[in-house]
Amino acid sequence: MYAALRSEKTKFFSFGWCIVGVMGAIIVPLLFLLTSDTPKIGREKEILSLCLQALYLGQLGIIFASASYFGQEYSNSALRTTLLTQPSRLKLLCAKFVNITIVVVLTGIVSSGLSLLVPFIQYDMEWTGTLMIRLLGSISLGMLSWIQLAWITSALSIMTKSLIAPTAIMFPLILGLSQLLFTISQLAKFLPTLATLNLFSIPAVNTLLDKWSGLVVQFSWVVLLLPISAWLFSYRNVR
């Protein structure tokens, strides 16, 4: 398993689009914070809200990195070669999901750390113990949502055998399509991107699911899509 993980790590960081996705998850939140109009006198609630909004936009990079990582096996017709080096498809799939989880966690730590550093430098604010506990709690839940979103995107990439299709599905949902659908039907609040919106919103949006319910709904999407993608990966013929 360790050899498979090391091989997958090399594969991830040797594919340029995966690097673009990771950098996007770090740079997009920074750009959002640097260009946001916030009073110089630091107000804890507003600054926490800004940081969480920045991390919400960082999901775009996670989606792109996940789709690129799994989709490269199909877009470059590399899966046959990969299976020659690792015949056990189940072990390979586990290694891939463990690897993308590690990448997302490390990216989230870097992104959230830099996102917290910006208001510390840019705004006149005092880091109190209460603020730090609240920040760490909110960011931890946001990172959990990042991981689940990466799993959902990865599963879609396997199901569609593409890196473009999952990106085309998930990007518009993050950028506002899910909110638009919600104005048409209340059922849209169960979409994986909109279900956890309150994790990144201060104050919470009362018409949407609360934090914990949103995480459960998003995890339900993982439970639905992951077995389907695993079955397809295990039994579908490769070129």
N, C-alpha and C positions, 0 to 999 in steps of 0.2 A: 504493500500500500504506500509505503514511504517513497519508493522509486516512482510509482505512478503519480504521486503528488508532485514530486520534483520535476517530472517530465511535463506535467500539466502547467506548472508554474512557468517553466521555460517557454511553453507554447503560448501562454497568455501574454507574456511580456515581449515575445518576439513578433507579435502581430500588431501592426501599427494602430489599427482602429481600436484595439483594446486599450492601448495607452492613451489614445485621444479621449476615450470614455472616462478613464480614471482622472485625467487632467481636467476634463470638463466638470466632474463632480467636485473638484477642488477650486477651480478658477471661477466657475459661474456663481457660486455663493459669495466669493470675494468681490467680484465685480458688482453684484447686487448691493452688498453692504457699502462698498466704496462710493456708489452712485446714489445711495438712498439719502433722502433729506430728513435728517433727524436733528433735533435741538442739541446744541453743544452741551447743555447741562443734562447729564445722563439721567434718564428716568428708567428704572429697572424694567417696568412692564413693557415699555416701548422697545427697549433694546433687546429684551428676550424675544419679543414678537418678531423683530427684524431678523434675529439669528435663526429662528425657526423657519421663517419664510425663505431665507437663503438656503437652508438645508432642504426645503421642499423642492426648490429649483435644482438642487444638486442631484435629485433623483434622475434627471435627464441623463447625466453622465453615467450613472449606474445602469440605467436601461440600455444605453448604447454599448457599454463595456460588456454587459451580460449577453446581449444579442450578438455582438461581434465574436465573443469567445466561443459560444456554441455554434453560431452560424458559419464560422470559418471552416468547420469540418465538412460542411455541405457546399459552400460557395467555392471552395478550393479543391473539392473532391478529395479531401485528405482523410476521410473517415476510414477508408479501406486500409490505408497505410497505418493509421493509428491502431486499428484492430489487429494488425499483424504484430505490432509491438506489445499490445495488451489484449489478448484474445478474450478475456472475461469482460463482457460488456457491462455487467452489473458493477464490477470493481472499477471499471473505467468511468462509469456514470457517477458512482459515489465519489471518486477522486475529483471529478470535474465540479460537482456541487460543493464539496468541501473546499476546493481551491477558490471558487468564486465567492464563497462565504468569507474566507480569510481575506481575500482582496477587498471585499466590501467593508469589512470591519476596519481594516487598516486605513482604507481610504476615508472612511467615516471619521476615524480618530483624527487624521490629519486635517480634513475639511472642517470639522467642528472646532478643533484647536485654533486654526487660523481665523475662523469666523468669530470666535470669542476674543481673539487678540485684537481684531480691528476695532471694536467698540472700546476696548481698554485703552488703545492708543489714541483713537480719533475723538472720543467723547470724554468729558469730565465726569467720571463716575467712580464710585468706590465699590470694590469687590467685597461684599459682606458674606458671612457664612450662609445666611439664608438664601442670598442670590445664587451662590455657587451650588448649593444643594438643589435649588429649583432648576437651574440650568442643566446640571448633570442628569437629573431625573427626566427632564423633557427631551434632552438630546439622546439619552439612552433609548427611550421609546421610539424616537425618530430613526435611530440606527436599526432597531428591530424591524421597522417598516421598510427601510432600505433593503435589508436582507431578504425579507419576504417578497418584495418587488423584484429583486434580482432573480429569485427562484421562479417566480411567475413568468418573467421575461425569458429565462432560460428554457422553461418548459414549452413556451410558445415557439421558441426558435427550433427546438427539436421537432415539434409537431408540424411546423410549416417547412422544415428543412431550409431555413433562410435566416439571414441576419437583417434583411430589409423589412420583412413582414412584421416581426415583433416591434421593431422601431416605429414602423408606420402605424401600428395599432396603439402603442403605449404613449408615444410622444404627444399626439393630439389630446389624449386624455389628461395628461399632466398639464398641458398648456391651456386648458379651458374647455375642451369638448365635454368632459364629464359634467362640469357645471352647467353647460348649455343643455345637456341631456336631462339634467335634474330639473330644469325649468319646464321641461316637457313631461317628465314622468318622475314621480317620487322614488321609483325603483332604482333609479340611477345612483342613489346614495349607497347602493351595495356594490358598485363597481370598485375594483381593487385600489384604484387611485383616489377615489372620492371617499371611500369608507374611512380612511385614516387622515382625512384633511384636518380634523380637529387636533391631531397630534402636532400640527404645525401652525395652528391658529390661536391667537390670543387677542380678544376674548373668543371663547368657543362659539361655533355657529350652532344655534339650538335646533335648527331644522335638520342637521346632519347627525350621524351616529356619534356617540361619545367615544373617548379615546380607546377604552378597553373593548367596547363592542366593535369598533372599527378594526382593531387588531384581530379580533376573532373572525370577523367577516373576511378580512384579507387572508388570514391563515386558511380559511375554508376554501378560498380560491387555490391556494397552494395544495391543499389536500385533494382537490378536484383535478387539477392539471398535472401534478407531479406523477401520480400513478399512470395516467394516460401516456404521458411522454416517456416514462420509463418502459412501459410495455412496447411502445412503438420503437424505442431505441434498441430494445432487446431482440425484437423479432422481425423488424423491417429489414428488407434486403438493402444492401449498399451497392453503389456503383463502383 
